[in-house]
Amino acid sequence: SILLLTLIQLSKSTLSFLVRHSDNAQTGKVNLIMKHAIDPEVVLFGSSVAEVGFNSNKITELTGHTFYNAAIDGTKIGQNIYLVEEFNSYAKHNKIIILGLSFFSLTKVDALTEPSRYYAHLGTTTIDNMFQEIDRKNYWKLKYLPFYSFTQYKHTYYKNGVIGAINLLSNSKLEND
């Protein structure tokens, strides 16, 4: 049974490692922030409304400031605030943070939107705090029940693992927007 638990933990750790190297869509944005890989002068956080409503290249062209659109589909401000805090913990060049709001942005956060975007970063203070504050019961299960995490992973988590493996094999770096 110790061998089985070791194999489960090794599989979980390997998959998380690979997912952290994915540059795919929303998970890629989380990875860039968690790896401290972006530091624009202007950054935007919000949901899909903000994600599709701002053109990074055009804003950079018009303002002369580097801009990164870190908005994540379906994410309310109550969940985004953890990524904002992580970004603020390391950003050196940032001058402005824009919060792109939509009709649901300020509603109560009683569950994480697409928690699988964050699973690979469990164990970091920022993501652990987000899970503990918003989804404490799920956090406990993810951390301490050996098989539980595999019941929570969606196909996109495994897809991001494959993308991360391809990025590692091709020596690709996570790219900005």
C-alpha positions in Angstrom: 0.0 0.0 0.0 2.9 2.4 0.6 4.1 1.7 -3.0 0.7 2.5 -4.3 0.5 5.7 -2.4 4.0 6.6 -3.6 3.0 6.0 -7.2 -0.2 8.1 -6.8 1.8 11.0 -5.3 4.5 10.7 -8.0 1.8 10.7 -10.7 0.1 13.7 -9.2 3.4 15.6 -8.8 4.5 14.8 -12.3 1.2 15.9 -13.8 1.3 19.2 -11.8 4.9 19.8 -12.9 3.8 19.4 -16.6 0.7 21.6 -16.2 2.9 24.4 -14.7 4.7 24.4 -18.1 1.6 24.8 -20.2 1.1 28.1 -22.0 -2.5 27.2 -23.0 -5.2 29.8 -22.6 -6.4 30.5 -19.0 -4.0 28.0 -17.4 -1.1 29.7 -19.2 -2.0 33.0 -17.7 -2.1 31.6 -14.2 1.3 29.9 -14.9 2.8 33.2 -16.0 1.7 35.0 -12.9 2.7 32.2 -10.6 6.1 31.9 -12.2 6.5 35.7 -11.9 7.1 35.8 -15.7 5.1 39.0 -16.5 5.8 42.5 -15.3 4.1 45.0 -17.6 3.5 48.6 -16.8 -0.2 48.1 -17.1 -2.0 44.9 -16.3 -5.7 44.0 -16.6 -7.5 41.5 -14.3 -11.1 40.5 -14.8 -13.4 38.0 -16.5 -14.0 37.1 -20.1 -15.6 40.5 -20.7 -12.3 42.1 -19.9 -10.4 39.4 -21.7 -12.0 40.0 -25.0 -12.7 43.7 -24.5 -9.1 45.0 -24.5 -6.6 44.7 -27.3 -3.1 44.4 -25.7 -1.2 45.5 -28.8 -3.4 48.5 -29.5 -3.2 49.7 -25.9 0.6 49.4 -25.9 0.7 51.2 -29.2 -1.6 54.1 -28.0 -0.2 54.5 -24.6 3.5 53.6 -25.1 3.2 51.4 -22.0 3.6 47.6 -21.9 0.2 46.0 -21.3 -0.8 42.5 -20.4 -4.3 41.1 -20.4 -4.5 38.7 -17.4 -8.3 38.5 -17.4 -9.5 34.9 -17.0 -12.8 33.6 -18.3 -15.5 33.4 -15.7 -13.4 34.7 -12.8 -15.0 37.1 -10.3 -12.9 39.7 -8.5 -13.1 37.8 -5.2 -11.1 35.0 -6.9 -8.9 37.3 -9.1 -7.7 39.2 -6.0 -5.4 36.3 -5.2 -3.7 36.6 -8.6 -3.5 40.4 -8.1 -1.8 39.9 -4.8 0.7 37.4 -6.3 1.4 39.8 -9.1 1.9 42.7 -6.7 4.3 40.6 -4.6 6.9 40.6 -7.4 6.1 43.3 -10.0 8.8 45.9 -10.3 7.6 47.8 -13.5 3.9 47.9 -13.0 2.3 51.3 -12.6 -1.4 50.5 -13.2 -3.7 47.6 -12.4 -7.1 47.7 -14.2 -10.0 45.6 -12.8 -12.3 44.8 -15.7 -15.8 44.3 -14.2 -18.9 42.7 -15.6 -22.4 42.2 -14.2 -21.4 39.3 -12.0 -17.9 40.4 -10.9 -18.9 41.6 -7.4 -21.3 38.8 -6.6 -20.4 36.5 -3.7 -17.6 34.0 -4.5 -18.9 30.7 -3.0 -17.0 28.4 -5.3 -13.9 28.6 -7.4 -14.4 29.1 -11.2 -12.5 26.3 -12.9 -10.4 25.3 -10.0 -8.3 23.0 -12.3 -6.6 26.1 -13.6 -5.0 26.4 -10.1 -4.4 22.7 -9.1 -0.8 22.7 -10.4 0.0 25.5 -8.0 -1.4 24.0 -4.8 1.3 24.2 -2.2 2.0 27.9 -2.9 0.8 30.4 -0.4 -1.3 32.3 -2.9 -3.3 29.4 -4.2 -3.6 27.7 -0.9 -5.1 30.9 0.6 -7.5 31.1 -2.3 -8.7 27.5 -1.9 -8.9 27.9 1.9 -10.9 31.1 1.7 -13.3 30.1 -1.1 -13.4 26.3 -1.1 -12.0 25.0 2.2 -13.7 21.5 2.0 -12.3 20.8 -1.5 -8.9 22.1 -0.5 -8.6 19.7 2.4 -9.7 16.8 0.2 -7.2 17.8 -2.6 -4.4 18.0 -0.1 -5.0 15.0 2.1 -7.0 12.4 0.2 -4.7 10.5 -2.1 -7.1 9.6 -5.0 -9.4 12.7 -4.7 -7.5 15.0 -7.0 -7.8 12.5 -9.8 -11.6 12.7 -9.5 -11.4 16.4 -9.8 -9.2 16.8 -12.9 -11.0 17.6 -16.1 -9.8 16.8 -19.6 -8.3 20.3 -19.9 -6.0 19.6 -16.9 -4.6 16.5 -18.7 -4.5 18.5 -22.0 -2.4 21.1 -20.2 -0.1 18.4 -18.9 0.5 17.2 -22.5 1.0 20.8 -23.7 3.5 21.4 -20.8 5.4 18.2 -21.8 5.6 19.3 -25.4 6.8 22.8 -24.2 9.5 21.1 -22.1 10.6 18.7 -24.8 10.8 21.6 -27.4 12.5 23.8 -24.8 9.7 26.4 -25.3 9.3 29.2 -22.7 6.0 30.5 -21.5 5.2 33.5 -23.7 3.4 36.7 -22.8 0.1 37.7 -24.4 
